Amino acid sequence: MMEVILREDVQSLGKAGQLVRVKPGYARNFLLPRGLAFEATEGNKKRIDAEARARASKASAEKEEAKHFAESLKRLQERCNFIIIDAPPGLTDTSDQIMRASNLVVVPVIPSSLSQRSLDVIKEYVNRKNGPHVTLAPVFSMVDRRRAVHQSELQKYKAWPVIPMASAYEKMSEERKSIGELLPRSAAAVEAVAQLWRRIEKTLAK
């Protein structure tokens, strides 16, 4: 038998960082070439120990950050009906903390297969056993109804809110004004945001 240290979780064998004994052929032909394990040399043992300590330190720091974040939200909840947080794109430690503290996460989706895949990744993350318990609300954004691919995606998900492509949205950050301050209430861009907000309020009221 041969001793190896797992770099990743391997089903029916062990967790990352564990020292396991396997047949030499299995190690040399499968685990080692696929980067799933190290040979259990003294140098690699020290390396794994260092990585384990680093992971533990990072987990401890993340737990402390999450605690401070939750405390800050609790103080805000005492005097606010709604707390809206603009989260960074992608699955980061910050976005994870935000999702765990939220009742609803609005996910902007550009009508394309790539954006749909990004949404699927978020869904998979939320649906994990230890994932955040939060409701996801996908919203089509930057929609150009003249484009066939956009029309196709809109037909697939007719119930999703739609935010059209409009230069006025870009001006919001430049001029530090809301869309309602830049355009009249009758403008399509203003009504789209109003409809979205009404749906958010309805969902949170359930």
C-alpha positions in Angstrom: 0.0 0.0 0.0 1.0 3.6 -0.6 0.4 6.7 1.6 -0.9 9.8 -0.1 -2.3 13.1 1.1 -5.6 14.2 -0.5 -5.6 17.6 -2.1 -9.4 17.5 -2.7 -12.3 15.5 -1.4 -12.5 12.1 -3.1 -15.7 10.1 -2.8 -15.5 7.0 -0.6 -11.8 7.8 0.1 -11.5 10.9 2.3 -11.5 14.6 2.7 -8.9 17.1 1.5 -5.9 17.1 3.8 -6.4 13.6 5.0 -3.6 11.0 4.9 -4.9 7.8 3.3 -3.5 4.4 2.2 -4.2 3.3 -1.3 -2.9 0.8 -3.9 0.2 2.1 -5.7 -1.4 1.7 -9.1 -4.5 3.8 -8.0 -2.2 6.5 -6.7 0.1 6.7 -9.7 -2.5 6.2 -12.4 -5.4 8.2 -11.0 -4.9 10.3 -7.9 -1.4 11.8 -8.6 -1.7 12.7 -12.3 -5.1 14.3 -11.8 -3.8 16.4 -9.0 -6.1 14.9 -6.4 -3.3 13.9 -4.0 0.3 14.4 -3.1 2.8 11.7 -2.2 3.0 11.5 1.6 6.6 12.8 1.9 7.7 14.8 4.9 7.8 18.0 2.9 4.3 17.5 1.6 3.0 16.7 5.1 4.4 20.0 6.3 2.9 21.8 3.3 -0.5 20.3 4.0 -0.3 21.2 7.7 0.5 24.8 6.7 -2.4 24.9 4.2 -4.7 23.6 6.9 -3.7 26.2 9.3 -4.2 28.9 6.7 -7.7 27.6 5.9 -8.5 27.6 9.6 -7.3 31.1 10.0 -9.2 32.3 7.0 -12.4 30.6 8.2 -12.0 32.2 11.6 -11.6 35.7 10.1 -14.6 35.1 7.8 -16.7 34.1 10.8 -15.7 37.2 12.7 -16.5 39.4 9.7 -19.9 37.7 9.3 -20.6 38.4 13.0 -19.8 42.1 12.6 -21.9 42.3 9.4 -24.9 40.7 11.1 -24.6 43.1 14.1 -24.5 46.1 11.8 -27.6 44.9 10.0 -29.4 44.3 13.3 -28.8 47.9 14.3 -30.2 49.1 11.0 -33.2 46.9 11.2 -34.3 48.7 14.4 -34.9 51.9 12.4 -35.4 50.8 8.7 -38.2 49.0 7.0 -36.0 47.9 4.1 -32.2 47.5 3.8 -30.9 47.5 0.3 -27.4 46.4 -0.4 -25.6 46.6 -3.8 -23.6 43.4 -3.7 -20.5 42.8 -5.9 -20.8 40.4 -8.8 -19.8 36.8 -8.5 -19.6 34.5 -5.5 -17.3 36.1 -3.0 -17.0 36.0 0.8 -18.8 39.4 0.9 -21.7 38.2 -1.4 -22.1 35.1 0.7 -22.4 37.1 3.9 -25.0 39.4 2.2 -27.0 36.4 1.0 -27.0 34.8 4.4 -28.4 38.0 5.9 -31.0 38.7 3.2 -34.6 37.7 2.7 -34.5 38.4 -1.0 -31.7 38.7 -3.6 -32.4 40.4 -6.9 -30.2 38.9 -9.6 -29.8 41.0 -12.8 -29.6 38.7 -15.8 -28.7 39.9 -19.3 -30.8 37.9 -21.8 -28.0 35.4 -22.9 -27.0 31.8 -22.3 -23.8 32.9 -20.5 -25.8 35.0 -18.0 -28.2 32.1 -17.5 -25.3 29.9 -16.6 -24.1 32.5 -14.1 -27.6 32.4 -12.5 -27.5 28.6 -12.4 -24.2 28.7 -10.5 -25.8 31.0 -7.9 -28.8 28.7 -7.7 -26.6 25.7 -7.2 -24.7 27.6 -4.4 -27.9 28.6 -2.6 -29.3 25.1 -2.9 -26.3 23.4 -1.2 -27.0 21.7 2.1 -25.1 24.5 4.0 -26.0 27.3 1.5 -27.7 30.5 2.4 -31.5 30.3 2.9 -32.6 33.1 0.7 -35.1 33.7 -2.1 -33.6 34.5 -5.5 -35.4 36.9 -7.8 -34.0 37.0 -11.3 -34.6 40.2 -13.4 -33.8 40.7 -17.0 -31.6 43.8 -17.4 -30.1 45.7 -20.4 -32.9 44.3 -22.6 -32.9 45.3 -26.2 -36.1 43.9 -27.8 -34.7 44.4 -31.2 -32.3 41.6 -30.7 -33.6 38.1 -31.5 -31.6 36.4 -28.7 -33.2 38.8 -26.2 -36.6 38.1 -27.5 -36.0 34.4 -27.3 -34.9 34.5 -23.6 -37.8 36.8 -22.7 -40.2 34.2 -24.2 -38.7 31.4 -22.1 -39.1 33.4 -18.8 -42.2 35.5 -19.3 -42.8 36.0 -15.6 -39.4 37.7 -15.0 -39.4 41.5 -14.6 -37.7 43.4 -17.5 -35.4 46.4 -17.2 -34.8 47.9 -20.7 -31.5 49.2 -22.0 -31.5 52.9 -21.6 -28.8 55.5 -21.4 -30.6 57.2 -18.5 -29.6 54.3 -16.2 -25.9 55.1 -16.9 -26.5 58.7 -16.1 -27.8 57.8 -12.6 -24.3 57.2 -11.3 -22.8 60.1 -13.2 -25.3 62.6 -11.9 -26.0 60.9 -8.6 -29.8 61.0 -9.2 -32.5 58.4 -9.3 -34.1 57.4 -12.6 -37.3 59.2 -11.4 -35.3 62.5 -11.1 -33.8 62.1 -14.6 -37.0 61.2 -16.5 -40.7 61.9 -16.2 -42.9 59.3 -14.5 -44.4 58.2 -17.8 -41.0 57.2 -19.2 -40.6 53.4 -19.9 -37.4 53.3 -17.9 -39.1 54.8 -14.8 -42.1 52.5 -15.1 -39.9 49.4 -15.4 -38.2 50.2 -12.1 -41.5 51.0 -10.5 -42.9 47.7 -11.5 -39.9 45.9 -10.3 -40.1 47.6 -6.9 -43.8 46.8 -6.6 -43.0 43.1 -7.2 -40.2 43.2 -4.6 -42.6 44.7 -2.0 -45.2 42.0 -2.8 -42.7 39.2 -2.5 -41.3 40.5 0.9 -44.8 40.9 2.2 -45.6 37.2 1.9 
